[in-house]
Amino acid sequence: MIHTMDQAGVKLLTFSHHLALFSPDFGNRPSIEAVRRYPDRLRAYCVINPNYPEIAERDISAFEDFRDVFVGFNSLRLPQIALTDERYRLAWEYLKRTTCRFWMHTWGGSPYDGPRPSARWRQNSAR
């Protein structure tokens, strides 16, 4: 990956490791290892999967220990759990206290994407 980044002129890559997205037994360990190996080139999103609340809670609780690695949180909609579900509560509470990002893959109109933005939000975001 670093070689390809060099060829393409990419200085810094922020990513979510596929093992973290799809294999909770590996979790975020591969992301941590990659960023620590290439600290000037890589940053990662801490992946949380609400289907595994005990692992998500552990990763959210340990987030501050890896501030050199993580820029925020990521979750896929693939678990088919709405963003408003109680299992995301710890992540939302953490984000309210910090300036971290939450990156979520959404596919327009899905009931798992969360509530539809209000008309007021749409007006303000268009400015």
N, C-alpha and C positions, 0 to 999 in steps of 0.2 A: 504494500500500500504506500509506504513512504517513497519508494522508487517511482511509482506512478504519480504521486503528488509532485515530486521533483520534476518529472517530465512535463506535467501540466501547469507548473508554476503555482501550485497551491501551497500556501505557507502554513495554514492551520486548518485542520479538519475537526469538526464536531460530529460525533456519531453515537449511535446506539448499537451495541454489539448484538448480532442475531442470536447468539446463545442466551444473552440476557432476555431477549424478547420471547424466545420460544422454549427455553430450558431452565426452569426455575432452580433446578439442582446446581447449575453453573452460576446462575444469577449474574451479578455485575462484576464478578471476579475477573473475567477476561478483559473487560473495559478498563478496570483499575490497572491491571498488569500492562496493557498496551500504552496507556497514558503515562504510567511511571517509566516505561522504557523509552518513550519519545515525548518527554514533557514540553519540549518547545514546538512540537508539531501537532499534538492531539489533545482534545478534550472530549468528554463523554457526557451523555445524559444518563442519569440513574434510572434504570428501568424498574417500574413497579407493575406488578400484575395482580389485580384485585382478586383473581381466582385463588391466590395464595396469600391470604391476609397476614399470616404470621411472618412470611418472608418480606412482604411489602413493609410491614411495621418495622422489622429489623433494619431494612435498607434506609427507610426514612429516618429512623432514630440515629443511624450511623452516618448520615449525610455530611454533617459538619466535619467528621474525621477525614473526609475525602474532598474537601473544598478545592484542593489542587487538581483534582480529577474531574469532578462533575460541575456542569454549568446549570443544571436544573433536572427536572424529571421528564420521563417519557413513558407513555403507555400506548398500547395498541387497542383499537376498538375490537380486535378479534375476540377478546374474552366475552364480548357481547354483554357488557355490564355498563349501564348508563353512567355518565360522568357525575350524575347527581346521587348515585348509589352510596350508601353508608360506607362501603369498603374503600372509597376514595377520601373519606373524611380526614384521615391523618395527613395525607398529602396536601389537601386544601388548607388545613390549619397551619401546616409548616409554611406554605407559600404566603399566607397572610402575614406571617411574622418576618418574612425575608423578601429579597428582591429576585428570587429565583424564577426561572421560566418553567412552564409545563407544556411540553410539546405533545400533541395528540393527533393521531391520524384520524380524520373523519371523512365520511363519504355522504355528502349532502342528503338531508332528509331522514337519516337513520334515527330511530328512537334511542339509540345508544350515544348519539352525539351530544346530548344534553339539551337543555331548553333552547328554544328558538330565541334569537336576539329580539329585544323589544324594538318597536318602531323608533323610539327615542335613541337607542343605541345605534341603529342603522343610520339615522340622520347625523349623529355626532361623528361616526366613523367615516362618513362620506366627505367630511370637511377637510 
